[in-house]
Amino acid sequence: MKSWDPTLLIIVLANHYTLWCNDSMDQLTNILTAISHPTRRAIVEQLSNGPARFLDIAEPFDTALNAVTKHLKQLEKAGLIERRKQGREVFISLRAEPLREVAGWAHQYERFWNTRLDQFGNYFEENKKRNSKKTRRRKNNVQTSKDP
């Protein structure tokens, strides 16, 4: 049995981790790109009500069918929709699972901002207490200096 060089093992693991992170970020980028356009967000919202045919999806938009096709390809690349052929018709369905990845990514920043806002609130609370103590001291000093 071969023994592994620890340095080599660390390099191999680091490379695999980097590739995994890049792949994960590429998927997140695809999802964020897909939902960055108002038309694609409207399509996602429409499909949240259930599967629809291509012409049903295209109907509300005042645009060429070719443009709707390009939007659907972008959503499909992000894994947000899937097509299912039923007889002659193709039904397009929403796959909302990839949106969980976006929610998880955004949640990291929610925690960051909540922590910062808590610190901000604590700062003002402490500042308020300090100012209150200073005001009381001044009042006490003024009263003491008036006493004969």
N, C-alpha and C positions, 0 to 999 in steps of 0.2 A: 504494500500500500504506500502511495506517495504522500509525503508530507508537503503541506502548502507553505510557501514563503509568506509570512504575515503581511509584508509590504505589498506583495503582488495581490494578495487577497483584498487588501484595502483598496488598491487601485481598481481592481475588477468590480468590487461592490460600488465604489464611487461612480464609475462609468455607468453601471446599470441604473443607479439611483438618478443620475443626471439625465439619462435617456427617459426614464419614467417621468421625471419632473417636466421635461420638455414636452413629452407626449401629453401629459396632463394639462400643461399650460396651452398647448396648441388646441386641445379640445375646448378649453375654457375660452380661448380667443375666438374659435369658430362659433361658439354659442353666443358670446357677447356681440360679435359681428352680426350674427343672424338677427338678434333682437334689437340691434341698434337702429334699424329702419322702421319708421312708423307703419308702413304697409305690411311689413313682415310681422310686427307686433299685432296688427289688426287681424292678420291671417291666423296667428296663434290664438287670439281671443275667439275668433269665429270657430276654429276647430275645437276649442275647449267645450263647445256645445255638442260635439260629436263629429263623426266622419262626414266628409262632403265630397262631392264630385268636383272636378277641376272647374267646370263652368260655373258651378254654384259659388266656388271660392272667388273666381274672377269677377263675378257679377257686380259687387258693390264698388269696384274700383274703376275709375275713369282713366284706364290705361290699356295699352295693347296687351293682348294675351301673351305675347312673347315676354313682356316685362313681368307678368305674373309667373310665368314659367321660371324665369331667372330667380325671382324671390323664393319660389318653392325649392329650387335647387340649392339655394343658400341655406334654407331651413333643413333640407335633407342632409346636407353636408355636416350640419351641426348635430344631426341625430334627433331633431325636434319633430320631424314628421316621418311617416312611413306610408307607402303606397300599397294598396291591396287590390288585386284585380278580381272582379266579381262579374263573370260573364263578359260582356263587352265593355263594361264600365270599370273605371279605376276610382277607388275611393281613397281619399287621403285622410289620415288620422294624425292626431297630435300624440307625440311621445313626450310627456312632460318631465320624465326622469332627469334629463340633462339640466333642467332648470334648477334642480336640487344642488348641482355643482355651483351654479351662480349664487344661489342662496347661501351656501356654505362659505363661499369666498367673501360675499358681502357681510356675512355674520362676523367674520374675523375683524372687520373694520367697525362693525357696530360695537363689539366689545372694546375696541381701541377707543372709540369716541365716548362710550359710556364711562370708561375709566377716566378719560381726560375731563369730561364734564363733571364727574364726581370730584376730581381734584380741583377743578375750577370753583365749584360750589363750596368745597371745604376752605379754599383760600379766602373767599368772600365772607364766609361764616367766621373764620378766625380773625379776619380784618375787622369785621363788625364788632366782635368781642373786644379786640384791642382798642378800637376807637371808643367803645362804650366805657371801658376802664379809664381811658385818658380823660374823657369828658367828666366822669365822676371825680377823678383826682383834681381836675381844674375847678370844679364846683366846690369841692372841699377846701381847696387852697384859697379860693375867693372868699368863702365864708370865714375861714380862719383869719385871713388878713383884715376883715371888717370888724372882727371881735376886738374890743379894747383891751 
